[in-house]
Structures are given as C-alpha cells and as structure tokens.
Amino acid sequence: MPELPEVETLRRSLASCLEGQVIAGVQIIQPSVLLPDSRDYALILPGQAIVGFGRRGKYLLLELSHGQRLVIHLRMTGRLLWYVKGAPPALHTHVVLDFQSGGQLHFQDVRRFGRWWLTEGQEFGGIPGLAGLASLGPEPIDEEFSGQVLAQRLTRRAKAKIKNALLDQQVVAGLGNIYVDEALFMAGIHPLRSAGSLTDEELEGLAAACRQVLLAGIVNRGTSFRDYVDALDQMGNNQKYLQVYQREGEPCRRCGSELRRIKVGGRSSFFCADCQKESLPF
C-alpha cells in the first residue's frame, strides 16, 4: 500500500499536471469505486477546475472550483495516471476524468480496493467510509511532531507492540510497514517492544526517526517495488536506500549482522537483532 511519501509524491506530480485543469466529462467504468453515489460524479464534476491538491495521511484531497472535494484512497494497488493527449483505458481502469485540454486522468486498480469520495465541507466523520480520515493522528513530517506528541498518542496503546502501535493511523497518520521498519531501525528500537516501555529519550529519537525516513522517502520520490508510480508513470527510487525492509538475510549496514524477519501482528517485520535490542536499554 502506498504510504505517506508515495501519496505525497503523487500529490506533487498531480499538482504539476492538473492545477487549473477544467473537467469536461467523467467516464465511469466501475461505479462501485465512486462514493457515495457514482451518478453524482457525471452531474457535478463537468465544468469544474481542480484548484487545490492536499494530502492527509494516505488520503489525497483534490479541491474543486465549486467548493466540492474529491477524496481518494489508493489502498493496495490504486494508480492515478495523467495522459496529456488522452489514451484508451487499459485493463483495470475504473474511472477516467476527461479535461477540456484534451488530457485525461485514469484511475487504475488491479485489486479494486481503492475508493473515491465526492464531499463538501471540512467534516468527514459523518460520511460513510471516511471515519478513518476524520480520526487520523498527527502528521509525522510536521515540525510540531515530537517525542512528547508521540507519547500522548501512544497512551491508549501502551500494551501494544510498538510496531503495531505505529501502524495505527489514529496514533500517527501515513505510516505503513516500510517506513515503520525503517524508523524503528534508525531509532534502535525492537519491533516487539511494548509502546509503554519506551523511555522519553527513545520516544524523542523515534519521533525524529519517523520524520527523517519519511522526508527521505519524499526526496527519493517514494518506494517502488511493484505497483507504485506517480501521475507520470514514474517509479520512485527510495527502495535503493532502505536499511532493513525486505533485506532479510543480508548484512546490516550499521553493524554487519544478518538482518532478520519476524511476524508482528500478521505483518512481516525486518530488523537487526544487534542494533535493535528487545530488552530495555538499561
């Protein structure tokens, strides 16, 4: 699933292609991906320009000129691809936005888990399917994100494994499996440590590590292993710089020990047992 750096990279590439573009029409191939009612899209979108490009956690927020907003979540395999002169819909294309310029935005999704919502106003809590957006935790790349903020968010997850707690979008927005593993390695924290066992110093280091690995992911334009590309169909480069994720059996770049993989909450977690001790640091 695309995480914060991938969605942020996509947001920036969409802004470079679509800012000010006026929608001419909507081709709806798979109505089930459009909420709350796919029929509204063909009625409301034509004639509107896309005037703003936001992101909250893993959600894209496209602002429309008449006050509505498109909220898009890519889930596992969703893609948004811009074609300057339009193109025939490829396999697994579910929605096409036609623009007055002749360009098109295609939404493709092999697994069909991705969703669009057409909304108005700033509140999302009452919109079916958007309760997760309404309850998101803080943005970990914001300058205000700190060990103290993280400690407050972890209060209700004190008994949870820190890996699982960080994946909870109500604790921190936008983190997923890749960047949690990378942040825990950078901070020297074992994924099986309980959230409540972390010291103030460790929490400060972990908050800084989360911010650092995410910002590096944005600079490297996201991590591409299989599905993720930006709006111009360009892969990211961050996979070249990962320290532990999907490097089981390879040497740790910090100490040389063999990297390991375990299951935490049903997810593969990659770590260095020498750099990330499971016991308390005293």
C-alpha positions as MATLAB code, in Angstrom:
seq = 'MPELPEVETLRRSLASCLEGQVIAGVQIIQPSVLLPDSRDYALILPGQAIVGFGRRGKYLLLELSHGQRLVIHLRMTGRLLWYVKGAPPALHTHVVLDFQSGGQLHFQDVRRFGRWWLTEGQEFGGIPGLAGLASLGPEPIDEEFSGQVLAQRLTRRAKAKIKNALLDQQVVAGLGNIYVDEALFMAGIHPLRSAGSLTDEELEGLAAACRQVLLAGIVNRGTSFRDYVDALDQMGNNQKYLQVYQREGEPCRRCGSELRRIKVGGRSSFFCADCQKESLPF';
ca = [
       0.000    0.000    0.000;
       1.360    3.447   -0.831;
       2.403    5.210    2.363;
       2.845    8.890    3.155;
       5.910    9.501    0.898;
       4.285    7.802   -2.079;
       0.994    9.669   -1.679;
       2.836   12.955   -1.163;
       4.919   12.337   -4.298;
       1.744   11.551   -6.234;
       0.108   14.711   -4.879;
       3.003   16.828   -6.123;
       3.038   15.196   -9.550;
      -0.733   15.646   -9.882;
      -0.394   19.319   -8.966;
       2.177   19.818  -11.715;
      -0.184   18.262  -14.299;
      -3.675   19.225  -13.194;
      -3.620   22.602  -11.491;
      -6.299   24.743  -13.116;
      -7.393   21.989  -15.496;
     -11.138   22.008  -16.157;
     -13.044   18.725  -16.162;
     -15.002   18.127  -19.355;
     -16.553   14.768  -18.505;
     -16.352   11.551  -16.493;
     -16.133    8.008  -17.826;
     -17.355    5.599  -15.136;
     -16.296    2.042  -15.883;
     -16.594    0.584  -12.378;
     -19.235    2.523  -10.388;
     -18.505    0.746   -7.082;
     -15.256    2.696   -6.551;
     -17.131    6.040   -6.509;
     -18.888    7.013   -3.266;
     -21.409    7.897   -2.017;
     -23.279    7.752   -5.376;
     -21.423    7.316   -8.649;
     -24.229    9.103  -10.548;
     -23.298   12.392   -8.840;
     -19.839   12.449  -10.433;
     -21.100   12.823  -14.010;
     -23.540   15.526  -12.888;
     -21.308   17.584  -10.577;
     -17.745   17.362  -11.927;
     -18.008   18.658  -15.532;
     -17.150   22.359  -15.749;
     -15.193   22.391  -12.512;
     -11.474   23.108  -12.273;
      -9.121   21.337   -9.896;
      -7.764   24.202   -7.796;
      -6.084   22.545   -4.795;
      -4.037   19.448   -4.048;
      -3.896   18.274   -0.453;
      -2.952   15.162    1.474;
      -3.907   13.854    4.897;
      -2.132   10.662    5.904;
      -2.579    8.321    2.940;
      -5.589   10.214    1.520;
      -5.434   12.579   -1.457;
      -7.657   15.678   -1.291;
      -8.411   17.370   -4.615;
     -10.230   20.699   -4.226;
     -12.764   21.670   -6.889;
     -13.657   25.193   -8.017;
     -17.321   24.984   -6.908;
     -16.437   24.011   -3.352;
     -16.573   20.237   -3.541;
     -13.648   17.946   -2.849;
     -12.519   14.608   -4.255;
     -11.062   12.378   -1.539;
      -9.093    9.445   -2.956;
      -7.532    6.477   -1.170;
      -5.416    4.196   -3.369;
      -5.435    1.256   -0.927;
      -3.218   -1.615   -2.143;
      -2.823   -1.196   -5.903;
      -4.534    2.022   -6.971;
      -2.882    4.310   -9.503;
      -3.691    7.772  -10.878;
      -2.109    8.329  -14.286;
      -2.095   11.518  -16.354;
      -2.211   11.343  -20.156;
      -1.579   14.681  -21.894;
      -3.494   13.708  -25.036;
      -5.726   11.018  -23.607;
      -5.412    7.264  -24.048;
      -7.659    4.204  -24.373;
      -8.481    2.831  -20.907;
      -6.133   -0.007  -20.041;
      -7.140   -3.162  -18.209;
      -8.268   -2.443  -14.618;
      -9.105    1.211  -15.396;
     -12.221    2.117  -13.397;
     -12.608    5.892  -13.819;
     -11.417    8.402  -16.417;
     -11.631   12.177  -15.982;
     -11.623   13.984  -19.322;
     -10.302   17.557  -19.317;
     -11.003   20.429  -21.667;
      -7.308   20.492  -22.591;
      -7.649   17.033  -24.122;
      -5.786   15.348  -21.285;
      -7.142   12.552  -19.124;
      -6.665   11.243  -15.592;
      -7.085    7.461  -15.347;
      -7.749    5.613  -12.095;
      -6.464    2.047  -12.315;
      -6.685   -0.564   -9.581;
      -5.964   -4.250  -10.089;
      -7.479   -5.327   -6.775;
     -10.335   -2.794   -6.866;
      -9.934   -1.767   -3.210;
      -9.276    1.923   -3.916;
     -12.101    4.421   -3.373;
     -13.144    7.964   -4.318;
     -15.498   10.158   -2.303;
     -17.195   13.330   -3.555;
     -17.638   15.573   -0.498;
     -18.490   19.082    0.611;
     -17.318   20.928    3.717;
     -14.498   20.135    6.106;
     -16.083   17.418    8.258;
     -15.612   13.773    7.304;
     -16.857   11.918   10.376;
     -20.434   11.531    9.128;
     -19.503   10.354    5.638;
     -19.703    6.555    5.181;
     -16.227    5.152    4.645;
     -14.387    8.288    5.783;
     -14.408    7.772    9.549;
     -10.742    6.790    9.256;
      -9.869   10.137    7.701;
     -11.763   12.006   10.414;
      -9.852   10.217   13.198;
      -6.305   10.362   11.827;
      -3.424   11.065   14.184;
      -0.816   13.814   13.682;
       1.260   14.193   10.538;
       4.737   12.839   11.384;
       6.542   15.140    8.942;
       5.206   18.280   10.629;
       7.777   20.212   12.629;
       5.485   20.023   15.668;
       5.708   16.221   15.739;
       7.877   15.276   18.718;
       8.508   12.605   21.318;
       6.007   14.294   23.594;
       3.321   14.257   20.901;
       4.091   10.614   20.167;
       3.913    9.723   23.863;
       0.456   11.280   24.100;
      -0.767    9.386   21.061;
       0.593    6.084   22.406;
      -1.141    6.379   25.770;
      -4.063    4.168   24.772;
      -1.736    1.670   23.026;
       0.770    1.269   25.879;
       0.475   -2.540   25.927;
       0.684   -2.920   22.165;
       3.867   -3.839   20.339;
       5.437   -0.615   19.105;
       5.345   -1.887   15.510;
       1.582   -2.396   15.702;
       1.017    0.891   17.535;
       2.808    2.914   14.851;
       0.724    1.266   12.141;
      -2.430    2.513   13.854;
      -3.471    5.539   11.785;
      -5.152    7.075   14.832;
      -1.744    7.168   16.528;
       0.277    8.571   13.624;
      -1.031    9.340   10.121;
       0.581    7.939    6.998;
       2.990    5.359    8.387;
       2.932    1.858    6.923;
       5.006   -1.292    7.047;
       8.017    0.005    5.117;
       8.627    3.245    6.966;
       7.800    1.851   10.426;
      10.509   -0.786    9.992;
      12.948    1.844    8.758;
      12.145    4.249   11.601;
      12.453    1.571   14.286;
      15.849    0.581   12.900;
      17.051    4.166   12.800;
      15.892    4.668   16.398;
      17.387    1.345   17.565;
      14.059    0.016   18.861;
      12.970   -3.628   18.525;
       9.555   -4.040   16.841;
       8.335   -6.288   19.688;
       8.938   -3.717   22.438;
       5.713   -2.575   24.063;
       4.839    1.034   23.345;
       4.602    1.741   27.067;
       8.160    0.539   27.702;
       9.790    3.294   25.650;
      11.657    5.960   27.573;
      11.250    9.682   26.900;
      14.627    9.654   25.176;
      13.624    6.727   22.971;
      10.330    8.385   22.066;
      12.130   11.553   21.056;
      14.520    9.535   18.920;
      11.676    7.544   17.380;
       9.687   10.666   16.503;
      12.777   12.140   14.843;
      13.412    8.855   13.006;
       9.835    8.724   11.690;
      10.166   12.225   10.337;
      13.600   11.564    8.844;
      12.743    8.347    6.988;
       9.516    9.837    5.622;
      11.201   13.016    4.393;
      13.937   10.911    2.777;
      11.218    8.844    1.097;
       9.681   12.026   -0.310;
      13.059   13.283   -1.554;
      13.557    9.900   -3.265;
      10.042   10.130   -4.753;
       8.655    7.106   -2.924;
       9.406    3.407   -2.694;
       8.537    1.273   -5.741;
       8.646   -2.498   -5.528;
       5.738   -3.399   -7.791;
       2.636   -1.205   -8.106;
       3.513    2.329   -7.069;
       4.183    5.007   -9.712;
       3.471    8.731   -9.756;
       0.988   10.501  -12.051;
       3.507   10.432  -14.913;
       4.058    6.654  -14.533;
       7.492    7.192  -12.980;
       8.746    4.802  -10.287;
      10.277    6.016   -7.045;
      13.903    5.455   -6.006;
      13.665    5.011   -2.244;
      13.893    1.215   -2.458;
      17.602    1.679   -3.233;
      18.212    3.255    0.181;
      16.206    1.046    2.551;
      18.200   -0.158    5.535;
      16.162   -3.187    6.653;
      12.865   -3.563    4.806;
      12.844   -6.697    2.598;
      16.564   -7.271    3.323;
      16.196  -10.483    5.336;
      19.456  -12.447    5.392;
      21.543   -9.526    4.156;
      24.160   -7.821    6.352;
      23.161   -4.838    8.458;
      24.740   -1.721    7.013;
      25.403   -0.457   10.527;
      26.934   -3.482   12.305;
      27.248   -6.250    9.705;
      24.914   -8.708   11.488;
      22.433  -10.711    9.445;
      19.066   -8.973    9.207;
      16.020  -10.917   10.353;
      12.321  -11.126    9.583;
       9.547  -11.912   12.056;
       5.765  -11.596   12.044;
       4.264   -8.821   14.162;
       0.506   -8.567   14.068;
       0.462  -10.717   10.937;
       2.884   -8.451    9.069;
       6.475   -9.143    8.115;
       8.877   -7.005   10.144;
      12.527   -6.609    9.199;
      15.126   -5.631   11.784;
      18.645   -6.076   13.134;
      18.709   -8.004   16.413;
      22.038   -6.442   17.391;
      21.107   -2.817   16.652;
      17.530   -3.163   17.924;
      17.530   -4.851   21.329;
      14.283   -6.388   22.553;
      15.127   -5.735   26.200;
      15.112   -2.329   27.869;
      18.235   -0.228   27.272;
      19.345   -0.372   30.952;
];
